[in-house]
Amino acid sequence: MTRPDSTALRHGLADCLEQRGVLRTAAWRKAVQEVPREQFLRSFFKDAPGPDGHLRYTPISPDTDEDEWLTLVYRNETWVTQLDGHLTADTADGPLTGFPTSSSTMPATVVGMNEALDVEDGMTALEIGTGTGYSTALLCHRLGEDNVTSVEVDPEVARRADDALETTGYSTWTVTGDGLLGHPRRAPYDRIVATCALRRIPYAWVRQTEPGGIILATVGPSAWSYGTGLAKLTVKDDGTAEGRIIGRTSFMPARAQAVVPLSGDLAARAAYADSERKTSLSPDTLDDWMPAFLAQLAAPGAQLVRALGDNRETVYLFDARREAFAALTADGDQWNVRQGGPVALWDAIEEAVTAWQKAGEPDITSVRMAVTPDAHAYWIGGQQITDDRRSYWLGQKEHVLRWKHPHPPLTA
Ligand SMILES: C[S@@+](CC[C@H](N)C(=O)[O-])C[C@H]1O[C@@H](n2cnc3c(N)ncnc32)[C@H](O)[C@@H]1O
């Protein structure tokens, strides 16, 4: 097929990203102007709510309407390219339902992350989540194809991305595999960037990054589509990484960390409570971004489900790994909370959200974090100091909140 001339559209996208304050440097602007996004979006799904309110996905390609296809490609939008781990728009018929498993992320997000990487000429980068390969191509344009490695877990997605990259002129190092392990063969990297969301940053990435190098990845709830933050960490000489959340982002979860939706009789799973009390913190608070982020720091891995029974709503939190639950039902202007299992999920969440509220509800960018060989630590306020002998905290008075999540044990 002849290649449509998208020059004006590429320049238009660059203008749009610049006006939004996302595109800030000439080198990245050149990349946006010169990398043809249509090569990576030969077909994709356009979504719209169906009659039942659930999204329906309609295949779009040059065969459906070439003008519409090309115009949409250059919209600042995320386009889904795979549903349910196998359905692609070139083989699908008509509007269909499904769960997005691969996409070309909205250019504002990809380019904003690239800018946040603070790259310099000659640096090497490892990308996790090749997807269509568009973001990989931008990295190749900026750093050179030899300096970029990209890992994609889905073999078919990886094959398509590789083809598209080759067609566009980038013979870069694309790898099919689980990016949570990084790619030791080409390590160390100056930069690691993930375009899928993580419950935690794998320590393997810290090991595979040069001291002084940067890791940029979305962390937070894998059970919810919001409440996630973009973590920017600098790797230190001592083999730890430290940094902060620099803003909100939202990505599809890394596959191995994706949460299986809860099913079955939820009321039965929450039948035997160890405690019951009233709370004045509404679970609706968790509909907001920052409380949702905090909830996952306080009760990592907990899933929130709303269920209707006997004409009233129950909000459940389940932590399948630790076999703990909290069940909340409205009771006048308060809520009744029943909790069971080895950890009191709602106690932990309430404590975190209440402390955050008392501290004046600081933004997600106030969250600092560190990754060590043993754990992830998150904190708001205060400062962690580590010397040869011990680790201690400065600024205890203004120190508001702190969590430590040990890395999960390695399984055989
Ligand atoms: C949002 S898409 C990537 C967007 C892509 N960077 C682009 O611009 O087109 C996320 C991708 O991450 C991939 N992915 C999920 N878990 C992964 C893992 N553990 N390792 C590598 N890739 C993963 C998915 O298969 C999906 O293709």
The ligand as a MOL file (V3000), in Angstrom:
LIG
                    3D

  0  0  0     0  0            999 V3000
M  V30 BEGIN CTAB
M  V30 COUNTS 27 29 0 0 0
M  V30 BEGIN ATOM
M  V30 1 C -0.3790 0.4490 26.6940 0
M  V30 2 S 0.3920 -0.7700 25.7620 0 CHG=1
M  V30 3 C 1.9250 -0.1050 25.2530 0
M  V30 4 C 1.8710 1.1120 24.4080 0
M  V30 5 C 3.0710 1.2640 23.5510 0
M  V30 6 N 4.2330 1.6700 24.2720 0
M  V30 7 C 2.7410 2.1540 22.3780 0
M  V30 8 O 3.0700 3.3210 22.3660 0
M  V30 9 O 2.1460 1.6480 21.4500 0 CHG=-1
M  V30 10 C 0.9690 -1.8660 27.0400 0
M  V30 11 C 1.7100 -3.0510 26.4890 0
M  V30 12 O 2.4090 -3.6610 27.5740 0
M  V30 13 C 2.4420 -5.0430 27.3080 0
M  V30 14 N 2.7650 -5.7230 28.5420 0
M  V30 15 C 1.9460 -6.0240 29.5890 0
M  V30 16 N 2.6180 -6.6770 30.5330 0
M  V30 17 C 3.8910 -6.7860 30.1110 0
M  V30 18 C 5.0590 -7.3800 30.6510 0
M  V30 19 N 5.0310 -7.9940 31.8400 0
M  V30 20 N 6.1970 -7.3170 29.9320 0
M  V30 21 C 6.2370 -6.7130 28.7210 0
M  V30 22 N 5.1620 -6.1510 28.1520 0
M  V30 23 C 4.0070 -6.1710 28.8390 0
M  V30 24 C 1.0460 -5.3250 26.7740 0
M  V30 25 O 1.0080 -6.5640 26.0800 0
M  V30 26 C 0.8140 -4.1210 25.9080 0
M  V30 27 O 1.1770 -4.3700 24.5790 0
M  V30 END ATOM
M  V30 BEGIN BOND
M  V30 1 1 1 2
M  V30 2 1 2 3
M  V30 3 1 2 10
M  V30 4 1 3 4
M  V30 5 1 4 5
M  V30 6 1 5 6
M  V30 7 1 5 7
M  V30 8 2 7 8
M  V30 9 1 7 9
M  V30 10 1 10 11
M  V30 11 1 11 12
M  V30 12 1 11 26
M  V30 13 1 12 13
M  V30 14 1 13 14
M  V30 15 1 13 24
M  V30 16 1 14 15
M  V30 17 1 14 23
M  V30 18 2 15 16
M  V30 19 1 16 17
M  V30 20 1 17 18
M  V30 21 2 17 23
M  V30 22 1 18 19
M  V30 23 2 18 20
M  V30 24 1 20 21
M  V30 25 2 21 22
M  V30 26 1 22 23
M  V30 27 1 24 25
M  V30 28 1 24 26
M  V30 29 1 26 27
M  V30 END BOND
M  V30 END CTAB
M  END
